[in-house]
Amino acid sequence: MTKLALAATFAVAMLTSFSAIPANAQRGPCTAGPQCPSHGGGSDPYCGDQLGVLKRVMPAEVLGVDRHYRVWVTEFCTSETLMRSDGNAAYLRTAIAKNDVLTDVLTERGFHADDVYAVKMMGDDTINLYVHDFGR
């Protein structure tokens, strides 16, 4: 087998194996079946992984959120137990608590900065706070 044919075979094998990864990573919420907590089954083992890889958000970005931002609050893994240290919000909770815009929105929805599990900055004018009731 020539080097070119070997390289082409290797490239096809690599592309084929990587194309299946995003499909598995995009698994949606558990909505039906015996494996779902709401249907009497076991817990959904992928609940904490549904966000995928979280980009690093700097405290200065969180502090810079003002009234011009769209602030989304998304309840996350409501029927599961999560570790407070998971997600990317562990080092951002102080900045969230110092930002009046974010604390106002969280309070309106019955949450606190300590309930934030993950933060996603989405463009120049949107922030999504994923919250989980950690049982304060």
C-alpha positions as CSV (number, residue, x, y, z in Angstrom):
1,M,0.0,0.0,0.0
2,T,1.4,3.4,-0.9
3,K,1.9,6.2,1.5
4,L,-0.9,8.2,-0.1
5,A,-3.4,5.4,0.1
6,L,-2.4,4.7,3.7
7,A,-2.8,8.4,4.6
8,A,-6.2,8.5,2.8
9,T,-7.4,5.4,4.7
10,F,-6.3,6.9,8.0
11,A,-8.0,10.2,7.3
12,V,-11.3,8.5,6.4
13,A,-11.1,6.4,9.6
14,M,-10.4,9.5,11.7
15,L,-13.2,11.6,10.1
16,T,-15.7,8.7,10.6
17,S,-14.9,8.2,14.2
18,F,-15.1,11.9,15.1
19,S,-18.4,12.5,13.3
20,A,-20.2,10.3,15.8
21,I,-18.9,12.1,18.9
22,P,-21.1,15.3,18.5
23,A,-24.2,13.3,18.0
24,N,-23.7,11.5,21.4
25,A,-22.7,14.8,23.1
26,Q,-25.9,16.5,22.0
27,R,-28.1,14.2,24.0
28,G,-31.3,16.0,25.0
29,P,-33.1,15.9,28.3
30,C,-34.6,12.7,29.5
31,T,-38.3,12.9,28.8
32,A,-39.7,9.4,28.6
33,G,-38.8,5.9,29.4
34,P,-37.9,3.9,32.5
35,Q,-34.5,5.6,32.8
36,C,-36.0,9.0,33.5
37,P,-36.6,10.1,37.1
38,S,-40.0,11.5,36.3
39,H,-41.1,8.1,35.0
40,G,-40.2,6.1,38.1
41,G,-36.9,4.8,36.7
42,G,-33.3,5.5,37.6
43,S,-31.5,8.8,37.2
44,D,-30.4,10.2,33.9
45,P,-26.6,9.6,33.9
46,Y,-26.0,12.4,31.4
47,C,-27.8,15.3,33.1
48,G,-24.7,17.1,34.3
49,D,-23.0,16.6,30.9
50,Q,-25.7,18.2,28.8
51,L,-24.0,21.5,28.7
52,G,-20.9,20.0,27.1
53,V,-17.6,21.8,27.4
54,L,-18.1,25.2,29.1
55,K,-15.9,28.1,27.9
56,R,-14.1,30.0,30.6
57,V,-15.9,33.1,31.6
58,M,-13.9,35.8,33.3
59,P,-15.3,37.6,36.4
60,A,-14.8,40.9,34.6
61,E,-17.2,39.8,31.9
62,V,-19.9,39.0,34.5
63,L,-19.3,42.3,36.3
64,G,-19.7,44.1,33.0
65,V,-23.3,42.8,32.4
66,D,-25.6,45.8,32.5
67,R,-29.2,46.6,31.7
68,H,-28.6,46.4,28.0
69,Y,-27.9,42.6,28.3
70,R,-30.5,39.9,27.8
71,V,-30.2,37.8,30.9
72,W,-31.5,34.2,30.6
73,V,-32.0,32.0,33.7
74,T,-32.3,28.4,32.8
75,E,-33.1,25.7,35.4
76,F,-30.8,22.8,35.0
77,C,-31.0,19.2,36.1
78,T,-33.9,19.9,38.5
79,S,-34.4,16.3,39.4
80,E,-30.8,15.4,39.9
81,T,-28.1,16.1,42.5
82,L,-25.2,18.1,41.3
83,M,-21.9,19.1,42.9
84,R,-21.7,22.9,43.5
85,S,-18.1,22.7,42.3
86,D,-19.1,21.3,38.9
87,G,-19.9,23.6,36.1
88,N,-17.9,26.8,35.5
89,A,-19.6,29.1,38.0
90,A,-17.7,28.2,41.2
91,Y,-15.2,31.1,40.7
92,L,-18.0,33.4,39.3
93,R,-20.5,33.4,42.1
94,T,-18.9,36.4,43.9
95,A,-19.0,38.4,40.7
96,I,-22.6,37.4,40.1
97,A,-23.5,38.5,43.6
98,K,-21.9,41.9,43.1
99,N,-23.8,42.5,39.8
100,D,-27.1,44.2,40.6
101,V,-28.6,43.3,37.2
102,L,-27.9,39.6,37.6
103,T,-29.0,39.5,41.3
104,D,-32.3,41.3,40.4
105,V,-33.1,38.8,37.6
106,L,-32.1,35.8,39.8
107,T,-34.3,37.1,42.7
108,E,-37.3,37.6,40.4
109,R,-37.1,34.0,39.5
110,G,-36.5,32.8,43.1
111,F,-32.8,32.1,42.9
112,H,-29.6,33.4,44.4
113,A,-26.0,33.7,43.1
114,D,-25.2,30.5,45.0
115,D,-27.7,28.6,42.9
116,V,-25.8,29.3,39.6
117,Y,-24.2,26.2,38.3
118,A,-22.9,27.4,34.9
119,V,-22.5,30.6,32.9
120,K,-22.5,31.0,29.2
121,M,-21.7,34.3,27.5
122,M,-23.7,34.3,24.2
123,G,-22.5,37.1,22.0
124,D,-22.0,40.7,23.0
125,D,-25.3,41.2,24.7
126,T,-26.6,37.9,26.2
127,I,-25.7,35.9,29.3
128,N,-27.3,32.6,30.3
129,L,-27.2,31.6,33.9
130,Y,-27.8,27.9,34.5
131,V,-29.3,27.5,37.9
132,H,-29.8,24.5,40.2
133,D,-31.4,24.4,43.6
134,F,-28.6,23.1,45.8
135,G,-30.9,23.0,48.8
136,R,-29.7,26.1,50.6
